[in-house]
């Protein structure tokens, strides 16, 4: 296997595996936020704020994987 093909395969694996964790985290986060709002509707604003901050942190992990994948594709 030549190095460019290996870099492309690694980039695909990087994005595939790098998106599993944030996808699960965001799904869990939103599910728990909906449960919290259903239990205490008056705290919905605070729960939404914390949920969006958590989503941003979880999404940052997949963006790091995207940067690494781009580096593998274009630099290697």
N, C-alpha and C positions, 0 to 999 in steps of 0.2 A: 504494500500500500504506500502510495507516495505521500509526502508530508502535507500537501494541500488537501487531499482527500481525508486524511486523519484529522486535520484542523476543522474541516467542515462537519465531520461526524461528531467531533468533540463539541462544536458549537451547538449542534442539534441536541445532543445529550444535555449540555449545559442549560439550554432554555427549557427543555422538557422537565428535567429534574428540578430546575430552579423555579418552576412555576407551580409545582405540586404543593410545596409547603405554604406559600402565600395563599394559594387557592383554598386549601383546607382551613387556614387561619382566618381568612376573611369570611368563609361560610360559617365557621363556628362563632365568630365575633358578631356577625349580623343576627344569627339565630338567637344568641344569648341576649342581644339588645332588644330584639322583638319580644322575647319572654319577659325581660325586665320592664318594658313599656306596657305589656299586657298586665303585669302585676301591679305596677304603679304608674298610671297614665300621667299623673302630675309631674313626674320626674322625667318625662319624655325628652325635654330639651337638653337636660344635662346628659342623659344617656346617649342621645344622638351626637352631642359634641365629643364625648369620649370615644364613641364608636368611630367617628370620622378620623380622629387622631390615630386610633389603632389601625384603621384601614390604610392610612398613609404610611405608617411604619411598616406594615406587612407588605404593601405594594413596593416599597423601596427595595426590599430584598429581591423581588423579581426584576427590578430595574438594574440592580447590580449584576444579576445573571445576564441580562441583555447586553450590558456594557462588556462583560467578559466574552460573550458570544461574538460581538462585533470585533473585539480585539483578536479573537481567534480567526475570524474570517478575513479581516483586512490586513492584519499585521503579520500573521504567520505565513 
